[in-house]
Amino acid sequence: GGLSLSTSYTRSRLVDDASSVFDASILTGPVANAPVADAFDRSRDRDVSSGDIPHVLVAAAVADLPWGSGRRWRPGGVVGAIAREWAVTGILRVQSGTPVAVTQATNFNAFAGFGVQRPNLVAAPALPSGERSTARWFNTAAFTATPQFVLGTSSRNPVRGPAYRNLDVAIVRTLPLGHGLGLELRVEVFNATNTPALGNPNGVLGSPGFGSITSAGDPRVVQVAARLAF
């Protein structure tokens, strides 16, 4: 009936002990850029991967609108008995945020060759959704600086960044030009709801912006396009 729908949902869990392929900031160890906190105990590094996205929902729709008259056009000729010269399309994507590595600004073990030192975890780092803000996305009081000669108790990726929600919409008008030619006019709206695509929070204990979010993706973008098909 002129309506097409497609929906997919993925539930997953990605665990590893080195995620440099996703986020170079987690590299730690007694050798600079070695992706381990303790070469003799790899279990310290086993955690959800920096690329772990446990929930992903994607839905897409194409709706032909019953406007106009004539016959449906396709490249190479006229096909169909009923015109569908207008169409509305949309793609919705909703997914979990990605894990965030937490380190401390002062590495007291740098003299021994450790590239990064992790803090101690003394409380639950996650905040209830009603208490999260761009100024304080997670419980910063849950982390304390680790002293010299000590490996911190914090896991590799102890907190998670903001979820991602995005809706793209387009209105399409197809105009048959004859002789197998067609002109497609499109108005496309990216991030139609203008929902901020917040970046991950600052994960460096001791820095002025620890726990805060200072970056975001693009706001709503509107694009007008024309395409000649033959």
C-alpha positions as CSV (number, residue, x, y, z in Angstrom):
1,G,0.0,0.0,0.0
2,G,2.9,2.4,-0.6
3,L,4.4,2.0,2.9
4,S,7.6,0.2,3.7
5,L,8.9,-0.4,7.2
6,S,12.2,-1.9,8.5
7,T,13.2,-2.3,12.1
8,S,16.2,-3.9,13.8
9,Y,17.3,-4.2,17.4
10,T,20.7,-5.5,18.6
11,R,21.5,-6.5,22.2
12,S,25.2,-7.2,22.6
13,R,28.1,-7.1,25.0
14,L,31.7,-6.5,24.0
15,V,34.4,-7.4,26.6
16,D,38.1,-7.2,26.1
17,D,41.4,-6.3,27.9
18,A,42.6,-3.7,25.4
19,S,40.5,-1.3,23.3
20,S,43.1,0.8,21.5
21,V,41.2,0.1,18.3
22,F,38.3,2.2,19.7
23,D,40.0,4.6,22.1
24,A,43.7,5.3,22.4
25,S,43.2,7.1,25.8
26,I,43.0,3.8,27.7
27,L,46.6,2.8,26.9
28,T,48.4,2.2,30.2
29,G,51.3,0.2,31.5
30,P,54.9,0.1,32.6
31,V,55.9,0.9,29.0
32,A,54.5,4.0,27.4
33,N,51.6,3.1,25.2
34,A,51.5,-0.5,26.4
35,P,47.8,-1.4,26.7
36,V,48.0,-3.0,30.2
37,A,48.0,-1.6,33.7
38,D,49.9,-4.6,35.1
39,A,51.7,-7.0,32.8
40,F,51.6,-9.7,35.5
41,D,47.8,-9.5,36.0
42,R,45.8,-9.0,32.8
43,S,42.5,-9.4,34.7
44,R,43.0,-5.7,35.8
45,D,42.3,-4.7,32.2
46,R,39.3,-7.0,31.5
47,D,36.3,-4.8,31.2
48,V,33.6,-3.7,28.8
49,S,35.3,-2.6,25.6
50,S,35.5,1.1,24.7
51,G,33.4,0.0,21.7
52,D,30.7,-1.7,23.7
53,I,27.2,-0.5,22.7
54,P,24.7,-2.9,24.4
55,H,21.5,-1.5,22.9
56,V,21.0,-0.4,19.3
57,L,17.5,0.2,17.7
58,V,17.2,1.3,14.1
59,A,13.9,1.9,12.3
60,A,13.3,3.1,8.8
61,A,10.2,4.0,6.8
62,V,9.3,5.0,3.3
63,A,5.7,6.3,2.7
64,D,4.4,7.1,-0.8
65,L,1.9,9.9,-0.6
66,P,-1.3,9.8,-2.7
67,W,-0.7,13.1,-4.4
68,G,-0.4,13.8,-8.1
69,S,-1.6,11.9,-11.2
70,G,-0.2,10.0,-14.0
71,R,2.0,6.9,-14.0
72,R,4.9,6.0,-11.7
73,W,8.3,6.7,-13.2
74,R,11.3,4.6,-13.0
75,P,14.7,4.9,-14.8
76,G,14.3,3.4,-18.2
77,G,10.6,3.9,-18.7
78,V,7.1,4.3,-17.2
79,V,6.0,1.5,-14.9
80,G,2.8,1.2,-12.8
81,A,-0.7,2.5,-13.1
82,I,-0.9,4.8,-10.1
83,A,1.3,7.8,-9.5
84,R,3.3,8.1,-6.3
85,E,5.3,11.2,-7.1
86,W,5.7,12.3,-3.5
87,A,7.3,10.3,-0.7
88,V,8.3,10.8,2.9
89,T,11.2,8.8,4.3
90,G,12.7,8.6,7.8
91,I,15.5,6.8,9.7
92,L,15.5,6.7,13.5
93,R,18.5,5.5,15.5
94,V,18.6,5.1,19.3
95,Q,21.6,3.5,21.0
96,S,23.4,3.3,24.3
97,G,26.4,5.5,25.1
98,T,29.9,4.2,24.9
99,P,32.2,3.5,27.9
100,V,34.6,6.1,29.1
101,A,38.1,5.5,30.4
102,V,39.0,7.2,33.6
103,T,42.6,8.1,34.5
104,Q,44.2,10.7,36.7
105,A,46.0,13.9,35.6
106,T,49.0,13.2,37.8
107,N,50.8,9.9,37.1
108,F,52.8,9.2,40.3
109,N,54.2,6.1,38.7
110,A,55.6,7.8,35.6
111,F,59.1,7.5,37.0
112,A,58.8,3.7,36.7
113,G,57.6,3.9,33.1
114,F,53.9,3.6,33.6
115,G,52.2,5.5,30.9
116,V,48.9,6.3,32.8
117,Q,47.8,5.8,36.4
118,R,44.1,5.0,37.2
119,P,42.4,6.4,40.3
120,N,40.8,4.5,43.1
121,L,37.1,3.7,42.9
122,V,35.4,4.4,46.3
123,A,31.7,4.5,45.4
124,A,29.3,3.8,42.6
125,P,30.3,6.0,39.6
126,A,26.9,6.1,37.9
127,L,24.3,8.8,38.7
128,P,20.5,8.5,38.4
129,S,19.3,9.9,35.1
130,G,17.6,12.8,36.9
131,E,20.8,14.0,38.4
132,R,23.0,13.9,35.2
133,S,23.9,17.1,33.5
134,T,26.5,18.3,31.1
135,A,28.3,19.8,34.1
136,R,28.4,16.5,36.1
137,W,27.6,13.4,34.0
138,F,28.8,10.9,36.5
139,N,29.6,10.7,40.2
140,T,33.0,12.4,40.3
141,A,33.2,11.9,44.1
142,A,33.4,8.1,43.4
143,F,37.1,8.5,42.3
144,T,40.1,9.5,44.4
145,A,43.7,9.9,43.4
146,T,45.9,6.9,43.7
147,P,49.3,7.5,45.5
148,Q,52.7,6.5,44.3
149,F,53.6,2.9,44.0
150,V,49.9,1.9,43.9
151,L,47.8,0.7,41.0
152,G,44.3,2.2,41.2
153,T,41.2,0.1,41.8
154,S,39.1,1.7,39.1
155,S,38.4,-0.6,36.2
156,R,39.5,0.4,32.7
157,N,36.1,1.8,31.5
158,P,34.0,2.5,34.7
159,V,31.5,5.0,33.4
160,R,29.3,5.3,30.3
161,G,28.7,8.4,28.1
162,P,25.4,9.8,26.9
163,A,23.0,7.7,24.7
164,Y,22.6,8.7,21.1
165,R,19.2,9.5,19.5
166,N,18.8,10.8,15.9
167,L,16.0,11.1,13.4
168,D,16.6,12.0,9.8
169,V,13.6,12.8,7.5
170,A,13.3,13.6,3.8
171,I,10.5,14.6,1.5
172,V,11.0,13.5,-2.1
173,R,9.2,14.6,-5.3
174,T,9.8,12.7,-8.5
175,L,9.2,14.4,-11.8
176,P,9.2,12.3,-15.0
177,L,10.8,14.2,-17.9
178,G,10.3,11.7,-20.6
179,H,12.7,9.7,-22.7
180,G,13.7,7.7,-19.6
181,L,14.8,10.8,-17.7
182,G,13.6,11.8,-14.2
183,L,14.2,14.6,-11.9
184,E,14.2,13.9,-8.1
185,L,13.8,16.9,-5.8
186,R,14.6,16.3,-2.1
187,V,14.4,18.2,1.1
188,E,16.4,16.4,3.8
189,V,16.4,17.2,7.5
190,F,19.2,15.6,9.5
191,N,18.7,15.5,13.3
192,A,15.1,16.6,12.7
193,T,14.3,16.8,16.4
194,N,17.5,18.9,17.0
195,T,18.5,16.6,19.9
196,P,22.0,17.3,21.1
197,A,24.4,14.5,20.2
198,L,26.5,14.9,23.4
199,G,30.1,13.8,23.4
200,N,31.6,11.7,26.2
201,P,32.5,13.4,29.5
202,N,36.0,14.3,30.6
203,G,37.5,11.3,32.3
204,V,40.7,12.7,33.7
205,L,40.6,13.1,37.5
206,G,42.3,16.3,38.6
207,S,41.5,18.2,35.4
208,P,39.2,21.2,35.8
209,G,36.4,19.7,33.7
210,F,36.4,16.2,35.3
211,G,33.0,14.6,34.7
212,S,31.7,17.4,32.4
213,I,30.7,17.3,28.8
214,T,32.0,20.1,26.5
215,S,31.4,18.7,23.0
216,A,28.4,17.7,20.9
217,G,27.6,16.7,17.3
218,D,25.9,18.7,14.7
219,P,22.6,20.4,15.4
220,R,19.6,20.2,12.9
221,V,20.8,20.5,9.3
222,V,18.5,21.1,6.4
223,Q,19.6,20.2,2.9
224,V,17.9,20.8,-0.5
225,A,19.0,18.6,-3.4
226,A,18.2,17.8,-7.0
227,R,19.2,14.6,-8.8
228,L,18.8,13.8,-12.5
229,A,18.3,10.0,-13.1
230,F,18.6,8.3,-16.5
